[in-house]
Amino acid sequence: MTEPSGLLLLLIRPSIPQIFENQPDSPLINADVIMTNYGMYTAKGINKHLVERLPMLCISESCHVGYTIPMILDLRLCLGQLAEAFNPPIDYPLGLFTNRDVIVITEGLYTVQLFHYNAQKALEALEHGSDEFHASKIVYAATLTDEVGMTNLRRLEATAKHLLPPIAPEPTTFPKLPPEIISDWQHDFLEPLFKHIKEGIAKNEQPK
């Protein structure tokens, strides 16, 4: 799946039902360990549904609307960490969105890897190309409590859903937010947000 380039602002709230959907009949993944954007985890008992990628609406730095594909497990881990960061912890998913919203930024794709302790299984997975896949890389997440910001974010969600309906052919040219939305958002919210995140990324990438 193609996507706008650069940093992408995920529109998380509309996808909450899909992110936290339970599929008890889904099989377990065939691996011992999974390496995600958040580190290495035991894969024992992980439902295959959790390693699926979820096409999500996003907004790029240039205000283009498109889709990106984070892994459901990464989204759950991301939102879980945000909820646990508060004292006392916030119940989520619903409690995280009662009086606040969530900003999640992705950049490009990363390789999700599945590992097997058994050498034969590892070899078989390698031969069938089933030991890795690509998903959107989450580089930033935070909560938003400002009422004006949350109201505008919902406007942004509604506009994005109008420009790119959920059931539609994948676009080759990504539409841009209409001028009245850009004038309210690009300079007051999107540009400062992306600048802040870029500075943080650059700082973390400097040699220690």
Secondary structure, DSSP 8 states (H G I E B T S, - for coil): ----SSEEEE--GGGHHHHT---TTS-B-S-SEEEETTEEEE-TT-BGGGGSB--EEEEETTSBEEEE--BHHHHHHHHHHHHHTSSS----SGGGGSS-EEEEEEEEEEEEEEE-SSHHHHHHHHHTT-SEEEEEEEEEEEEE--HHHHHHHHHHHHHHHHHS-SSS---SS--B--HHHHHHHIIIIIHHHHHHHHHHHHHHHS--
